[in-house]
Amino acid sequence: MIKPHGSTTLNNLYVDNAQDRKDALKRAETLPSLLLNSAAAANAVMLGAGYFNPLTGYMNLEDALCVAETMHTKSGLFWPVPVINLTNDAGNIKVGDEIALRDPNTAGNPIMATMIVETVEVVSDEQLETMAQQIFGTLDPNHPGVATFLNLGNTLLSGAIQVLSYSYFKSDFPETFQTAREIRDEIKQRGWETVVAFQTRNPMHRAHEELCRMAMERLEADGCVVHMLLGKLKAGDIPADVRDACIRKMVDVYFPANSVMVSGYGFDMLYAGPREAVLHAVFRQNMGATHLIVGRDHAGVGDYYGAFDAQTIFDEQVPQGALEIEIFKADHTAYSTKLGRVVMMNEAEDHSKEDFILLSGTKVREMLGNGIAPPPEFSRPEVAEILIKHYQLEDSQA
């Protein structure tokens, strides 16, 4: 099986034993505590779940600045996006303290981790803006990732963490949320060696479904992990439970048994385009995938990134040998009325745009909201039925 990033085995930052975890939580109640923001909480979940291997905690300012600028930590570890804990108010917390980290996304703000504080540093607005520009390629406040990043706070706390809770992900998505180690174990149980990962934050339409098939066939893969983001998205996106239901229905009906795993991870979408695509590759390697599908505008938003920037970054900025996982580069896929099947548009010769069934997201939402299923060439009817119910319920509650 492919090795984790930066080490031969995954770090285990989560306290697996139930009694040990209970004891650790009881002791953590006596510690000074810090209420995390959602971004820092998501980082804690990813650290505990092994996706951010070989990191053992939050980066200090020097590493964060170095990663933003060069995609390497000060020690030389390849890493595409700073993993940090920023706050507006650190209270009386000081270097050397052991503190409890509280969950901002669960009622009552329970403790989700403990941390040994290695640094408490003030980050200037200029430093935050420099990092944002390097990570997102823009400082436009309308970019959702930029807006979030620049409002996380100016005090950075770094240090190793011990994770005691996966926030709401285990309780809300018991069949879907999996750690990197759990996915590795399931891949072994299934006997897969060549494994394709497909990243999604949306319900999958026919083009996505066929893209997974294309990648599996061309790579002669044993299986595909449809790995969905379960954390925070931007306003207007489909809730995770609805996405989960859509994807499971599609896989159950249209894929052979033991060919596709449906799984999910607890992270907030960054919308960092190329940099986030590289981060996706890092944690897909950690979960045991040998290949990651990277399509048009992967992890993008609006028109901030070029259509294939998330692919070219692997050729131009990722040093050879920095990652073991390989990228399956995909173009826009759509149903060809000429050929009677879904194809990559750049591989369809002598086709005009009118030969493809193309619908904008706005048009699809409008149709679904009116109880109209998109054409079956665009969306599976079973999936459309789930989405119609979602939009109709949403409208009734508006």
Number of C-alpha atoms within 10 A of each C-alpha: 13 17 18 27 28 18 11 10 14 21 19 17 23 20 17 12 8 10 10 12 16 13 10 17 20 12 12 21 13 10 14 15 20 20 18 24 18 19 22 23 26 24 22 35 26 23 28 28 27 25 28 28 26 19 21 18 25 27 23 21 21 11 23 22 22 19 25 22 18 16 25 19 22 14 8 12 16 19 27 25 26 23 24 22 25 25 20 13 13 17 10 7 16 16 14 13 15 20 21 26 27 22 26 20 17 12 8 9 14 18 24 23 28 26 23 19 20 18 18 19 17 15 14 12 12 9 14 19 16 17 24 22 16 20 27 25 17 18 18 14 12 10 18 18 25 24 14 15 19 16 12 19 20 20 17 23 25 23 21 18 24 22 27 25 22 22 23 17 19 16 10 13 18 11 12 20 25 21 24 27 19 15 21 20 14 14 23 13 9 14 12 19 16 19 27 29 29 25 21 18 21 17 23 21 20 19 20 20 21 19 22 19 19 17 23 21 12 9 14 12 18 18 25 25 24 22 20 24 22 26 20 19 19 13 8 6 12 17 17 21 12 16 23 24 14 22 21 19 15 20 18 12 11 10 12 9 10 12 17 21 20 19 21 28 23 27 22 19 20 24 23 28 27 27 27 21 26 27 18 21 27 26 20 28 26 30 30 30 31 22 24 26 20 24 24 18 22 26 23 24 16 10 9 16 20 15 17 18 19 25 24 14 15 19 10 10 13 16 11 10 7 13 19 17 24 15 18 19 15 19 17 16 22 24 22 22 14 13 12 10 14 22 20 17 18 11 11 13 7 7 15 11 9 10 15 22 14 15 13 8 9 8 12 18 18 14 16 20 19 13 16 14 21 19 13 14 20 21 21 21 15 14 23 24 16 16 23 19 15 17 19 15 12 11 11 8 7 6
